[in-house]
Amino acid sequence: MDTPTDSKYSEEKLKLRAECLKILLKTYGNINIKEVTPTRAIYECADEWCSKQVTTAGLVAYFKAYYVQNEDKEGD
């Protein structure tokens, strides 16, 4: 069971998650291109990133690679 004492909820992880959300929402949150990057994907990415990383370095590239639906791929 997740409790406030879990490392997932440590002060460092909460700060990292807030920074991740800030970056992703600033970069992708205002784009409305056929819901290419829904808000849910931003939050899921931030959660996954924080469970594996300790810095935001590489976050945007990770999001692009795994969460952004590439319109070019649809035509393949």
C-alpha positions in Angstrom: 0.0 0.0 0.0 1.3 3.5 -0.9 1.8 5.7 2.1 3.3 9.1 2.5 6.5 7.4 3.7 7.0 5.5 0.5 9.8 6.7 -1.7 7.2 7.5 -4.4 6.0 10.3 -2.2 9.4 11.6 -0.9 9.9 15.3 -1.1 12.5 14.8 -3.9 10.1 12.7 -6.0 7.2 15.1 -5.6 9.4 18.0 -6.6 10.6 16.0 -9.7 7.0 15.2 -10.6 6.0 18.8 -10.3 8.9 19.9 -12.5 8.1 17.2 -15.1 4.5 18.3 -15.3 5.5 21.9 -15.6 7.8 21.1 -18.5 5.4 18.8 -20.3 2.3 21.0 -19.8 4.3 24.0 -21.0 5.6 22.2 -24.1 2.5 20.1 -25.0 -0.4 21.2 -22.8 -1.6 24.0 -25.0 -1.4 22.2 -28.3 -4.7 21.0 -29.7 -3.9 19.1 -32.8 -6.6 16.4 -32.9 -5.8 15.5 -29.3 -2.3 14.2 -30.4 -1.1 14.7 -26.8 -4.0 14.5 -24.4 -3.5 15.7 -20.9 -3.8 12.1 -19.6 -0.6 11.1 -21.6 1.3 14.0 -20.0 0.4 12.8 -16.4 1.1 9.2 -17.2 4.5 10.1 -18.7 5.3 12.2 -15.6 4.4 9.4 -13.3 6.4 6.8 -15.2 9.4 9.1 -15.6 9.5 9.8 -11.9 9.4 6.1 -11.0 12.6 5.6 -13.1 14.6 8.9 -13.1 15.9 11.4 -10.7 16.2 14.4 -13.1 14.2 15.9 -16.0 17.1 15.6 -18.5 15.7 13.7 -21.5 12.1 14.0 -20.5 10.8 15.8 -23.6 12.7 13.3 -25.9 11.2 10.4 -23.9 7.7 11.9 -24.2 8.1 12.4 -27.9 9.3 8.9 -28.4 6.7 7.1 -26.3 3.6 9.3 -25.9 3.3 11.6 -28.9 1.3 10.0 -31.7 3.3 10.7 -34.8 1.0 11.6 -37.7 3.6 10.3 -40.2 3.2 6.8 -38.7 -0.5 6.8 -39.4 0.2 6.9 -43.2 2.6 3.9 -43.1 
